[in-house]
Each structure stands twice: as C-alpha cells, then as structure tokens.
Amino acid sequence: MSVGSSAAMQSSVLVLNRLYVAIQVMSVKRAFCLLCKDLAEVIRIENGSYTSYNFQDWQEASRWKAAVQGQQDHEDWIRAVNFDIEVPRVIRLLNYDLFPRNVVKFNRRNIFLRDENRCQYCGHKYPTHQLSLDHVKPRSRGGLTNWENIVCACLRCNVRKGGRTPQEASMKLIRRPVKPKRSPVLCQQLASIKYQSWKTFLDEAYWTVELKD
C-alpha cells in the first residue's frame, strides 16, 4: 500500500441506516469490509439525486473517474495490487433500521476538541500531549467528573491551581465548561472540504453521531 493509501485509510466514512438517516462515522477499513460483504452500498449525490453503488460498481466508477477526470486533491484513494479505488464519503447499510442515540460521548478527545486544545486558564493553545484535564471544583471538594466540571489545562496552570478552586488560586476560566450540543469530532470533520457531502444527511437532530473503529 502506498503512502497516499495509508493517509486515505485514516479518513472517515459517514454511515446511513436503511432509511438514509445518519447513524455514525466509521473507519475506511470497516466501511470497505461492509461493502465487500454486500452489507452496504456507496451513496453519492449526482445531479440532485442519490445514486447507489455496490462494491463492484464503485470499483468500476473509480476506474473510469481516475482515467477521465483524474484524482482530485480533496479525494482519498487507495491503491490495491491491480486497481485504484476512491474512498467513499457516505455508505448506506442495507439491513439496519435503528436510529442513533442522541448522546455526545464524554471522553478525553471530545473535551480537547470542545476546548479547541486551549488551556482554559491561560488561554494558550497546546498540542494534546502538553495538555491535561482539570477538575474546576476539585474532587477532594466533591467535584464531579462531567462536562460541566472538566476543562483542558496546560501542565503549568494545572500545577499552579493544584487542589484549589480557580477563585482560591486567583485564576479565571476563559469560558464556562458546558456539554456540547453537537459531536466535537463531527464538527471538526465538517470543517474540511473532504466531508462537505455529509451535510446533506446531517441536520440538527443527528449531529451527535460518533466515530466508531
């Protein structure tokens, strides 16, 4: 597999249920497994309507596109032994009718994304490995581990604050922590031109679908 293929495998695929409702975001590897097993089909909007492709049809369409139009910068392609195939942006499960749970997962990645990798005390941005999670109200004082009490903090500010409240440490939060209304991961991806086609299938009610490997 080429370097380009390796990068393509790190991209994501939006998954629809049988009723064309977005239910999750999936890894490329898992999406292709479902396509190869005929458990899903590729969905693409062409001339204002949905066009579906099974795996063989998508392979043919990719071959034609590569020969006639070429591979665009915002597209992801995987080079197999005998052919190149475009990574689909949207697939539809053929035998799944359930709807997504309207829940934004509380985890480390989503907190960093919510706070934009910015220390909520000094306001500076840092790479993830230079950030920690801080309980605004310390656990020793009964502080909970939830959206409203956990913030990103750089290591220096976290040490400075210690086991005190911000007021006791003479520190001020730049923004009050709240639970996001939308999945931070999904919001980040929708900012990329690669995933603009997802917006057709996502309305306010389904912006909490999460990435599953």
C-alpha positions as protocol buffer text, in pm:
chain_id: "A"
residue {
  index: 1
  type: MET
  ca { x: 0 y: 0 z: 0 }
}
residue {
  index: 2
  type: SER
  ca { x: 135 y: 342 z: -98 }
}
residue {
  index: 3
  type: VAL
  ca { x: 186 y: 646 z: 128 }
}
residue {
  index: 4
  type: GLY
  ca { x: -126 y: 802 z: -22 }
}
residue {
  index: 5
  type: SER
  ca { x: -322 y: 488 z: 59 }
}
residue {
  index: 6
  type: SER
  ca { x: -201 y: 498 z: 418 }
}
residue {
  index: 7
  type: ALA
  ca { x: -329 y: 855 z: 455 }
}
residue {
  index: 8
  type: ALA
  ca { x: -660 y: 758 z: 292 }
}
residue {
  index: 9
  type: MET
  ca { x: -711 y: 483 z: 548 }
}
residue {
  index: 10
  type: GLN
  ca { x: -708 y: 749 z: 820 }
}
residue {
  index: 11
  type: SER
  ca { x: -1012 y: 926 z: 673 }
}
residue {
  index: 12
  type: SER
  ca { x: -1372 y: 857 z: 777 }
}
residue {
  index: 13
  type: VAL
  ca { x: -1698 y: 745 z: 621 }
}
residue {
  index: 14
  type: LEU
  ca { x: -2048 y: 860 z: 719 }
}
residue {
  index: 15
  type: VAL
  ca { x: -2287 y: 569 z: 769 }
}
residue {
  index: 16
  type: LEU
  ca { x: -2661 y: 586 z: 699 }
}
residue {
  index: 17
  type: ASN
  ca { x: -2921 y: 335 z: 806 }
}
residue {
  index: 18
  type: ARG
  ca { x: -3157 y: 179 z: 552 }
}
residue {
  index: 19
  type: LEU
  ca { x: -3383 y: 485 z: 580 }
}
residue {
  index: 20
  type: TYR
  ca { x: -3100 y: 727 z: 484 }
}
residue {
  index: 21
  type: VAL
  ca { x: -3061 y: 858 z: 840 }
}
residue {
  index: 22
  type: ALA
  ca { x: -2703 y: 924 z: 958 }
}
residue {
  index: 23
  type: ILE
  ca { x: -2616 y: 693 z: 1248 }
}
residue {
  index: 24
  type: GLN
  ca { x: -2238 y: 701 z: 1292 }
}
residue {
  index: 25
  type: VAL
  ca { x: -1896 y: 777 z: 1144 }
}
residue {
  index: 26
  type: MET
  ca { x: -1688 y: 474 z: 1056 }
}
residue {
  index: 27
  type: SER
  ca { x: -1330 y: 392 z: 967 }
}
residue {
  index: 28
  type: VAL
  ca { x: -1247 y: 333 z: 599 }
}
residue {
  index: 29
  type: LYS
  ca { x: -1135 y: -23 z: 668 }
}
residue {
  index: 30
  type: ARG
  ca { x: -1464 y: -119 z: 829 }
}
residue {
  index: 31
  type: ALA
  ca { x: -1664 y: 55 z: 557 }
}
residue {
  index: 32
  type: PHE
  ca { x: -1490 y: -142 z: 282 }
}
residue {
  index: 33
  type: CYS
  ca { x: -1545 y: -466 z: 474 }
}
residue {
  index: 34
  type: LEU
  ca { x: -1920 y: -397 z: 475 }
}
residue {
  index: 35
  type: LEU
  ca { x: -1916 y: -310 z: 105 }
}
residue {
  index: 36
  type: CYS
  ca { x: -1724 y: -626 z: 13 }
}
residue {
  index: 37
  type: LYS
  ca { x: -1975 y: -838 z: 208 }
}
residue {
  index: 38
  type: ASP
  ca { x: -2270 y: -669 z: 31 }
}
residue {
  index: 39
  type: LEU
  ca { x: -2397 y: -538 z: 365 }
}
residue {
  index: 40
  type: ALA
  ca { x: -2375 y: -176 z: 248 }
}
residue {
  index: 41
  type: GLU
  ca { x: -2370 y: 37 z: -64 }
}
residue {
  index: 42
  type: VAL
  ca { x: -2199 y: 363 z: -157 }
}
residue {
  index: 43
  type: ILE
  ca { x: -2427 y: 667 z: -176 }
}
residue {
  index: 44
  type: ARG
  ca { x: -2334 y: 968 z: -387 }
}
residue {
  index: 45
  type: ILE
  ca { x: -2538 y: 1274 z: -480 }
}
residue {
  index: 46
  type: GLU
  ca { x: -2534 y: 1320 z: -857 }
}
residue {
  index: 47
  type: ASN
  ca { x: -2743 y: 1581 z: -1039 }
}
residue {
  index: 48
  type: GLY
  ca { x: -2951 y: 1644 z: -729 }
}
residue {
  index: 49
  type: SER
  ca { x: -3046 y: 1283 z: -663 }
}
residue {
  index: 50
  type: TYR
  ca { x: -2899 y: 985 z: -476 }
}
residue {
  index: 51
  type: THR
  ca { x: -2704 y: 728 z: -675 }
}
residue {
  index: 52
  type: SER
  ca { x: -2609 y: 397 z: -514 }
}
residue {
  index: 53
  type: TYR
  ca { x: -2320 y: 165 z: -599 }
}
residue {
  index: 54
  type: ASN
  ca { x: -2234 y: -183 z: -482 }
}
residue {
  index: 55
  type: PHE
  ca { x: -1867 y: -265 z: -442 }
}
residue {
  index: 56
  type: GLN
  ca { x: -1814 y: -382 z: -800 }
}
residue {
  index: 57
  type: ASP
  ca { x: -1995 y: -80 z: -945 }
}
residue {
  index: 58
  type: TRP
  ca { x: -1794 y: 155 z: -722 }
}
residue {
  index: 59
  type: GLN
  ca { x: -1472 y: -9 z: -835 }
}
residue {
  index: 60
  type: GLU
  ca { x: -1574 y: 47 z: -1199 }
}
residue {
  index: 61
  type: ALA
  ca { x: -1679 y: 407 z: -1133 }
}
residue {
  index: 62
  type: SER
  ca { x: -1345 y: 472 z: -963 }
}
residue {
  index: 63
  type: ARG
  ca { x: -1154 y: 329 z: -1258 }
}
residue {
  index: 64
  type: TRP
  ca { x: -1349 y: 549 z: -1502 }
}
residue {
  index: 65
  type: LYS
  ca { x: -1307 y: 859 z: -1286 }
}
residue {
  index: 66
  type: ALA
  ca { x: -933 y: 810 z: -1247 }
}
residue {
  index: 67
  type: ALA
  ca { x: -893 y: 770 z: -1625 }
}
residue {
  index: 68
  type: VAL
  ca { x: -1120 y: 1056 z: -1734 }
}
residue {
  index: 69
  type: GLN
  ca { x: -1118 y: 1312 z: -1453 }
}
residue {
  index: 70
  type: GLY
  ca { x: -810 y: 1220 z: -1252 }
}
residue {
  index: 71
  type: GLN
  ca { x: -776 y: 1208 z: -876 }
}
residue {
  index: 72
  type: GLN
  ca { x: -862 y: 1536 z: -704 }
}
residue {
  index: 73
  type: ASP
  ca { x: -667 y: 1677 z: -406 }
}
residue {
  index: 74
  type: HIS
  ca { x: -967 y: 1664 z: -170 }
}
residue {
  index: 75
  type: GLU
  ca { x: -1037 y: 1299 z: -253 }
}
residue {
  index: 76
  type: ASP
  ca { x: -886 y: 992 z: -90 }
}
residue {
  index: 77
  type: TRP
  ca { x: -777 y: 695 z: -299 }
}
residue {
  index: 78
  type: ILE
  ca { x: -649 y: 351 z: -208 }
}
residue {
  index: 79
  type: ARG
  ca { x: -407 y: 174 z: -439 }
}
residue {
  index: 80
  type: ALA
  ca { x: -463 y: -202 z: -442 }
}
residue {
  index: 81
  type: VAL
  ca { x: -249 y: -453 z: -632 }
}
residue {
  index: 82
  type: ASN
  ca { x: -440 y: -427 z: -959 }
}
residue {
  index: 83
  type: PHE
  ca { x: -653 y: -113 z: -929 }
}
residue {
  index: 84
  type: ASP
  ca { x: -710 y: 221 z: -757 }
}
residue {
  index: 85
  type: ILE
  ca { x: -1038 y: 282 z: -574 }
}
residue {
  index: 86
  type: GLU
  ca { x: -1179 y: 603 z: -432 }
}
residue {
  index: 87
  type: VAL
  ca { x: -1268 y: 611 z: -64 }
}
residue {
  index: 88
  type: PRO
  ca { x: -1646 y: 672 z: -43 }
}
residue {
  index: 89
  type: ARG
  ca { x: -1765 y: 953 z: 180 }
}
residue {
  index: 90
  type: VAL
  ca { x: -2107 y: 801 z: 254 }
}
residue {
  index: 91
  type: ILE
  ca { x: -2233 y: 444 z: 272 }
}
residue {
  index: 92
  type: ARG
  ca { x: -2580 y: 306 z: 348 }
}
residue {
  index: 93
  type: LEU
  ca { x: -2643 y: -11 z: 548 }
}
residue {
  index: 94
  type: LEU
  ca { x: -2887 y: -234 z: 362 }
}
residue {
  index: 95
  type: ASN
  ca { x: -3044 y: -411 z: 659 }
}
residue {
  index: 96
  type: TYR
  ca { x: -3030 y: -168 z: 951 }
}
residue {
  index: 97
  type: ASP
  ca { x: -3328 y: 47 z: 1054 }
}
residue {
  index: 98
  type: LEU
  ca { x: -3231 y: 169 z: 1403 }
}
residue {
  index: 99
  type: PHE
  ca { x: -3172 y: 536 z: 1480 }
}
residue {
  index: 100
  type: PRO
  ca { x: -2872 y: 691 z: 1661 }
}
residue {
  index: 101
  type: ARG
  ca { x: -2874 y: 771 z: 2029 }
}
residue {
  index: 102
  type: ASN
  ca { x: -2875 y: 1147 z: 2076 }
}
residue {
  index: 103
  type: VAL
  ca { x: -2576 y: 1146 z: 2312 }
}
residue {
  index: 104
  type: VAL
  ca { x: -2238 y: 1321 z: 2289 }
}
residue {
  index: 105
  type: LYS
  ca { x: -1977 y: 1094 z: 2444 }
}
residue {
  index: 106
  type: PHE
  ca { x: -1791 y: 1229 z: 2745 }
}
residue {
  index: 107
  type: ASN
  ca { x: -1428 y: 1142 z: 2679 }
}
residue {
  index: 108
  type: ARG
  ca { x: -1083 y: 1296 z: 2667 }
}
residue {
  index: 109
  type: ARG
  ca { x: -1081 y: 1351 z: 2289 }
}
residue {
  index: 110
  type: ASN
  ca { x: -1414 y: 1534 z: 2290 }
}
residue {
  index: 111
  type: ILE
  ca { x: -1307 y: 1759 z: 2578 }
}
residue {
  index: 112
  type: PHE
  ca { x: -990 y: 1860 z: 2394 }
}
residue {
  index: 113
  type: LEU
  ca { x: -1194 y: 1930 z: 2081 }
}
residue {
  index: 114
  type: ARG
  ca { x: -1460 y: 2124 z: 2272 }
}
residue {
  index: 115
  type: ASP
  ca { x: -1192 y: 2345 z: 2428 }
}
residue {
  index: 116
  type: GLU
  ca { x: -1000 y: 2362 z: 2095 }
}
residue {
  index: 117
  type: ASN
  ca { x: -681 y: 2241 z: 2264 }
}
residue {
  index: 118
  type: ARG
  ca { x: -676 y: 2570 z: 2454 }
}
residue {
  index: 119
  type: CYS
  ca { x: -588 y: 2592 z: 2822 }
}
residue {
  index: 120
  type: GLN
  ca { x: -900 y: 2728 z: 2988 }
}
residue {
  index: 121
  type: TYR
  ca { x: -693 y: 2929 z: 3236 }
}
residue {
  index: 122
  type: CYS
  ca { x: -413 y: 3097 z: 3040 }
}
residue {
  index: 123
  type: GLY
  ca { x: -589 y: 3082 z: 2701 }
}
residue {
  index: 124
  type: HIS
  ca { x: -293 y: 2945 z: 2505 }
}
residue {
  index: 125
  type: LYS
  ca { x: -322 y: 2659 z: 2257 }
}
residue {
  index: 126
  type: TYR
  ca { x: -105 y: 2348 z: 2302 }
}
residue {
  index: 127
  type: PRO
  ca { x: -55 y: 2010 z: 2134 }
}
residue {
  index: 128
  type: THR
  ca { x: -254 y: 1737 z: 2305 }
}
residue {
  index: 129
  type: HIS
  ca { x: 47 y: 1583 z: 2481 }
}
residue {
  index: 130
  type: GLN
  ca { x: 109 y: 1915 z: 2658 }
}
residue {
  index: 131
  type: LEU
  ca { x: -244 y: 1935 z: 2797 }
}
residue {
  index: 132
  type: SER
  ca { x: -415 y: 1776 z: 3094 }
}
residue {
  index: 133
  type: LEU
  ca { x: -770 y: 1760 z: 3224 }
}
residue {
  index: 134
  type: ASP
  ca { x: -856 y: 1964 z: 3532 }
}
residue {
  index: 135
  type: HIS
  ca { x: -1149 y: 1941 z: 3774 }
}
residue {
  index: 136
  type: VAL
  ca { x: -1265 y: 2301 z: 3814 }
}
residue {
  index: 137
  type: LYS
  ca { x: -1410 y: 2210 z: 4152 }
}
residue {
  index: 138
  type: PRO
  ca { x: -1152 y: 1966 z: 4294 }
}
residue {
  index: 139
  type: ARG
  ca { x: -1258 y: 1606 z: 4350 }
}
residue {
  index: 140
  type: SER
  ca { x: -1148 y: 1644 z: 4711 }
}
residue {
  index: 141
  type: ARG
  ca { x: -1429 y: 1902 z: 4744 }
}
residue {
  index: 142
  type: GLY
  ca { x: -1688 y: 1678 z: 4581 }
}
residue {
  index: 143
  type: GLY
  ca { x: -1624 y: 1795 z: 4224 }
}
residue {
  index: 144
  type: LEU
  ca { x: -1777 y: 1566 z: 3962 }
}
residue {
  index: 145
  type: THR
  ca { x: -1613 y: 1423 z: 3652 }
}
residue {
  index: 146
  type: ASN
  ca { x: -1852 y: 1561 z: 3392 }
}
residue {
  index: 147
  type: TRP
  ca { x: -1885 y: 1813 z: 3110 }
}
residue {
  index: 148
  type: GLU
  ca { x: -1958 y: 2100 z: 3347 }
}
residue {
  index: 149
  type: ASN
  ca { x: -1656 y: 2045 z: 3574 }
}
residue {
  index: 150
  type: ILE
  ca { x: -1374 y: 1925 z: 3345 }
}
residue {
  index: 151
  type: VAL
  ca { x: -1161 y: 2158 z: 3132 }
}
residue {
  index: 152
  type: CYS
  ca { x: -837 y: 2150 z: 2934 }
}
residue {
  index: 153
  type: ALA
  ca { x: -543 y: 2293 z: 3126 }
}
residue {
  index: 154
  type: CYS
  ca { x: -178 y: 2322 z: 3035 }
}
residue {
  index: 155
  type: LEU
  ca { x: 58 y: 2144 z: 3271 }
}
residue {
  index: 156
  type: ARG
  ca { x: 184 y: 2472 z: 3418 }
}
residue {
  index: 157
  type: CYS
  ca { x: -164 y: 2601 z: 3501 }
}
residue {
  index: 158
  type: ASN
  ca { x: -275 y: 2265 z: 3636 }
}
residue {
  index: 159
  type: VAL
  ca { x: 20 y: 2256 z: 3877 }
}
residue {
  index: 160
  type: ARG
  ca { x: -38 y: 2617 z: 3976 }
}
residue {
  index: 161
  type: LYS
  ca { x: -404 y: 2555 z: 4054 }
}
residue {
  index: 162
  type: GLY
  ca { x: -338 y: 2230 z: 4237 }
}
residue {
  index: 163
  type: GLY
  ca { x: -623 y: 2111 z: 4458 }
}
residue {
  index: 164
  type: ARG
  ca { x: -783 y: 2454 z: 4485 }
}
residue {
  index: 165
  type: THR
  ca { x: -1076 y: 2621 z: 4316 }
}
residue {
  index: 166
  type: PRO
  ca { x: -996 y: 2883 z: 4049 }
}
residue {
  index: 167
  type: GLN
  ca { x: -1101 y: 3157 z: 4291 }
}
residue {
  index: 168
  type: GLU
  ca { x: -868 y: 3028 z: 4563 }
}
residue {
  index: 169
  type: ALA
  ca { x: -581 y: 3010 z: 4313 }
}
residue {
  index: 170
  type: SER
  ca { x: -660 y: 3360 z: 4176 }
}
residue {
  index: 171
  type: MET
  ca { x: -723 y: 3208 z: 3834 }
}
residue {
  index: 172
  type: LYS
  ca { x: -1012 y: 3271 z: 3600 }
}
residue {
  index: 173
  type: LEU
  ca { x: -1173 y: 3042 z: 3344 }
}
residue {
  index: 174
  type: ILE
  ca { x: -1180 y: 3191 z: 2995 }
}
residue {
  index: 175
  type: ARG
  ca { x: -1504 y: 3001 z: 2924 }
}
residue {
  index: 176
  type: ARG
  ca { x: -1755 y: 2817 z: 3140 }
}
residue {
  index: 177
  type: PRO
  ca { x: -1748 y: 2444 z: 3060 }
}
residue {
  index: 178
  type: VAL
  ca { x: -2073 y: 2305 z: 2918 }
}
residue {
  index: 179
  type: LYS
  ca { x: -2186 y: 1989 z: 2743 }
}
residue {
  index: 180
  type: PRO
  ca { x: -2161 y: 2030 z: 2362 }
}
residue {
  index: 181
  type: LYS
  ca { x: -2484 y: 2014 z: 2166 }
}
residue {
  index: 182
  type: ARG
  ca { x: -2302 y: 1850 z: 1875 }
}
residue {
  index: 183
  type: SER
  ca { x: -2027 y: 1593 z: 1846 }
}
residue {
  index: 184
  type: PRO
  ca { x: -1695 y: 1786 z: 1856 }
}
residue {
  index: 185
  type: VAL
  ca { x: -1535 y: 1523 z: 1632 }
}
residue {
  index: 186
  type: LEU
  ca { x: -1806 y: 1561 z: 1371 }
}
residue {
  index: 187
  type: CYS
  ca { x: -1791 y: 1941 z: 1381 }
}
residue {
  index: 188
  type: GLN
  ca { x: -1416 y: 1926 z: 1321 }
}
residue {
  index: 189
  type: GLN
  ca { x: -1457 y: 1696 z: 1021 }
}
residue {
  index: 190
  type: LEU
  ca { x: -1734 y: 1907 z: 866 }
}
residue {
  index: 191
  type: ALA
  ca { x: -1492 y: 2199 z: 854 }
}
residue {
  index: 192
  type: SER
  ca { x: -1292 y: 2006 z: 591 }
}
residue {
  index: 193
  type: ILE
  ca { x: -1382 y: 2019 z: 222 }
}
residue {
  index: 194
  type: LYS
  ca { x: -1345 y: 1640 z: 214 }
}
residue {
  index: 195
  type: TYR
  ca { x: -1661 y: 1591 z: 418 }
}
residue {
  index: 196
  type: GLN
  ca { x: -1890 y: 1859 z: 275 }
}
residue {
  index: 197
  type: SER
  ca { x: -2116 y: 1592 z: 124 }
}
residue {
  index: 198
  type: TRP
  ca { x: -2205 y: 1478 z: 477 }
}
residue {
  index: 199
  type: LYS
  ca { x: -2404 y: 1795 z: 538 }
}
residue {
  index: 200
  type: THR
  ca { x: -2680 y: 1671 z: 308 }
}
residue {
  index: 201
  type: PHE
  ca { x: -2753 y: 1390 z: 553 }
}
residue {
  index: 202
  type: LEU
  ca { x: -2696 y: 1574 z: 881 }
}
residue {
  index: 203
  type: ASP
  ca { x: -2949 y: 1804 z: 1042 }
}
residue {
  index: 204
  type: GLU
  ca { x: -2955 y: 1946 z: 1395 }
}
residue {
  index: 205
  type: ALA
  ca { x: -3101 y: 1625 z: 1538 }
}
residue {
  index: 206
  type: TYR
  ca { x: -2822 y: 1400 z: 1420 }
}
residue {
  index: 207
  type: TRP
  ca { x: -2505 y: 1598 z: 1478 }
}
residue {
  index: 208
  type: THR
  ca { x: -2412 y: 1376 z: 1772 }
}
residue {
  index: 209
  type: VAL
  ca { x: -2311 y: 1065 z: 1572 }
}
residue {
  index: 210
  type: GLU
  ca { x: -1973 y: 940 z: 1689 }
}
residue {
  index: 211
  type: LEU
  ca { x: -1668 y: 778 z: 1536 }
}
residue {
  index: 212
  type: LYS
  ca { x: -1651 y: 400 z: 1576 }
}
residue {
  index: 213
  type: ASP
  ca { x: -1347 y: 200 z: 1472 }
}
